[in-house]
Amino acid sequence: METPNVAENKPLNGLEEWEDFVKSRYPESGAQPFKATDPNKKEEQFRNYEADARPTVREFYRLNHRSQSYNFVQSKKKEFLALNRRQMGIWEAMEYLNTLVDDSDPDTDLSQLEHLLQTSEQIRKDGQPRWFILTGLIHDLGKILCLYGEPQWAVVGDTFPVGCAWSDKIVFHQYFSENPDTQNPKLQSRLGAYSENCGLDNVHMSWGHDEYLYHVVKDYLPKEALYMIRYHSFYPAHREGEYDYLMNDEDRAMFKWVRAFNPYDLYTKSHEKPDVATLRPFYEELIGEYFPPTLRW
């Protein structure tokens, strides 16, 4: 696969632009207890969000869907999952992510760290378990892939299985026509490289910040937290009900936690700045309950 040029690395003005699009695609009113898609809803209603999307967002999805092939995912796992790029603790990783400047929203000057704290503080106010609060704090730390020089489309974006047919509920589905996996009939079948109800742990997901962070923290957090981290961008499954045939019973049980996390992920950001200095002692103590002083990244 060809290396993308500089222009292709950053079609979005910033990572927040993708999240803004997802919020418009999945309004908050639909974030509460999961319902399968209304079978009576007309197809054109599903596609309005595409017509209204900014050109930068459309280009982002074009690059993502063109590039996230089965072989691409294998190559990225080989490149990054040795976890040999850095050694740092969780708070240090948050400060490192904070060096990523996001210019997508000119009306707010909140840092990456402040956005993470907004999510975790709302979870904390709602009385959720301590591991749930910690998950909200760290769930986007995989975006440090951008600081390693990875293109936006290989860091964020709605995630989906590779190695089998793409659901038509995936946003901008038409852009998969440029993906090299279209030339492999096996990878275009319903099951593709997998077997019925094989379990998501045996399925290769499109590459991005979710999968990367999962591998960094998988030895330290409860299973519920790991599902939230690994699948929080898997909108075709937890918001559209797709890919059930690849899931096992444990996946289905754990996805109630993924859906419970979704509103915090999308809808807690505001312009009000958290007081980082005041909050830091609480979160450093919480981090210390679950993580060693340094992790491999």
MORA-V736064 format. One record per helix or strand of 2 or more residues. SS is the DSSP state (alpha for helix, beta for strand). FROM is the first residue (numbers start at 0). LEN is the number of residues. Records with the same first field share a line. If there is no record, write none. Layout:
SS: FROM-LEN ; FROM-LEN
//
This chain:
alpha: 5-4 ; 14-11 ; 27-3 ; 42-10 ; 54-13 ; 69-11 ; 89-8 ; 111-14 ; 129-9 ; 140-8 ; 151-3 ; 172-6 ; 179-4 ; 184-4 ; 199-3 ; 208-9 ; 222-9 ; 234-4 ; 243-3 ; 248-19 ; 275-15
beta: 86-2 ; 294-2
//
